[in-house]
Amino acid sequence: MEIEQRGDTWMQRALEEDFDLIILDLMLPGVDGFEICKNIRAKKDIPVIMVSAKKDDIDKIRGLGLGADDYMTKPFSPSELVARVKAHLARYERLVGSGIRENEVIEIRGIKIDKTARRVWVNGEEKAFTSKEYDLLTFLAQNPNHVFTKKELFSKIWDMESIGDIATVTVHIKKIREKIEFNTAKPQYIETIWGVGYRFKV
């Protein structure tokens, strides 16, 4: 077992070294548990248990939405922690040993896209998307920071040469923003690159 007191040091070790399971305190100096969890999930598929004195549901939802496998509120007994650690390790070993893979999921700053189930959550709340809205959002999220023209997106998502009405891309981007953005006038996810197209910011 390895213990780190600072979040920034722990995040670096968690990303560079191999661990079977990570118990992550939410309140850490340097970098908080939310940021560490997000970065771990972007690169690794190992059990993460988040522990915190914060009891608000919004913190639990945020932690689980960022990819934590479990959220334990302090105080808790050592035996309960041990039991949960054993349960998550056993579950992970069964999945790996049996060759069964969990659903393919994309998680970026509070947005969770389950590619296997074709479902989307924004800050823990599931949102309904049409087929093309989902395809467009997923394509952009899978290619973060890459700028695509409307013609490229029309060709990729509508599976045809861009000889039709590419204005449909603009309409779909607008509808997606209404579902994922806190403020559509200042989008934090899908950014308009004027005169070029769109990109998904990370």
N, C-alpha and C positions, 0 to 999 in steps of 0.2 A: 504494500500500500504506500502511495506517495501523497504527501500533503504540501500544499502551497498556500501562503497567506495572502499573496497579491494576485489580483485578477489579470494584470498584463503579463506577469511571469507565467501564470497558469495557462493562459490562452496559448502562449507560444509553445509551451511543453505539450499541451493537448493536441496541437496541430502537427508537431514534429515527431512526437513519440507515440508508441503503441500502448494503448490501455484497453482492458477488457470492459470497463465500465467507469463512468465519471459521475461523482457526486458533486454538485455545483451549488455553492451558496450564492444567493442572489445579490447580497450586499458585500461587495469586495472592493478594496481600494485599487485604484488604477483603471480597471475595466470591470463593469458590473456583469452579473451572471447572464443577463439577457444577451449582451453583445457576445460573450464567450459562446453561449449556446448557438447563436446564429452562425458564428464562424465555424464551429465544430460541425454543425449539420451541413454546411456548404461543402465539406470535404470528407466527412467520415460518417459511417453508419454503425455506431456503437450505442449501447444504452446510456442515457443521460437522465439522472435523477436530480431535480432542482429542489433545494431546500431553502426556506425563508421564514422569517417572522411575520411577513406580510400575509394577511389573511383575506384581503379583498379578492373577489372573483376576477376582477379585471387583470390582476397580476398573474393569477393562475391561468387565465385564458391566454394572456400574452406569452407566458412561458411555454405552455403546451403548443401554442400556435407557432412558436419559433422552433419547435422540434423536440422539446423535452419529452421523455417517455413517462415521467411521473413528476408530481409536485407535492412535496411534503411540507406542512406548516408546523413550525416550531411552537411549543415544545413537543417532541415525540420521544418515544422510548427507544433505546438502542436496539431492543429486540425487534421492534417494528421495522426499523431501518434495515437490519440484517435480513429480515424476511423479504422485504421488497427487493433488496439487492439480489438475493438468491433467485427470486421469481423472475426478475428481468434477465439475469444471466442464463437461466434455464430456457427461457423463451427464445432468447437470441441464439443459443446453441442449437435448439431444435430447428429454427429457421435455417441456420447456416448448414447444419448437418444433413437436413433433409433436402437441401437444394431448393427449398421453397423461398422465393423472393417476395418481400413485401411490395406493396404497390409503389410504382415509380412516382416520386413526389418532387416537385420543385417548390422551394421555399425561399422567398425574397422579401425581407423587411415587412413581415406581417401578412404577406400574401402566400397562401398555400394552394398549389395546383396539384391535384391527384390525377396524374395522366392515365392511370389504369381505370379509375372509376369515372373520369371526366367530370370532376367536381372541383369547385373553387371556394376557398374561404378567405375572407378579408378580416384580419384581426379577430379571428375565431368565429366569425359569423358567415355561414354559408350563403353564397350569392348564386342566383339563377342566371345562366348564360345561354344564349342560343348557340347552335352548333358552330356557326361561323365566328361569333364573338369569342367562343372558347378557343377555337383553332387559332385565331389571330393573337389573342392574349398569350397562349402557350408558345406560339412560334417566337414572339418577341421576347418572352421571358427566357426562352432557351438560348437566345442569342443576345445577351445583355450588352449594352453599350455599342451595339452595331447599328449604324444608321441604314434604314431601308427606305427606298423611294416608294411612292404609292404604287407605281407600276410593278415593282418587285413584289410587294405584298399582295397585290391583286393576283399576280401570276402564281405565287406560292400557295395562297389560301383558297383561291377559287379554281385552282388547277386548270388554268387556261391562259392562253396568250393575252396580254393586256391590250386587247382591242375593244373591250367593252367599256362600261362606264366606271372608271376608277374612282369616281366620287363616292362609290359605295364604301371604299376604305375609310374615308373621312367620317362617314356616318357611323360606321362600326367602331371606330376609335372613340368617337363622342359617346356612344352608348357604353363602351367599356369603362371610360373614365368616370361616368356617372355612378358606376358600381364599385370602383376600386379607389377613387381619389377622394381625399377629405375635402379638397377645394379644387374643382375642375378648372378654375381660372388660373390656378398655380399648380399644375400637375407635378406630383412627386415621383410618379412611376413612368408613365409614357410621355416622353418629351417630344414636342414638335421642333424639328430643325428646319427653320424657315427656308424655303426655296429648295429643300432637299427631300425631307420625309420625316420619319419617326424613329425613335429608339427607346428601348427600355433601360432606364437608369438603375444602377446598383451602387 
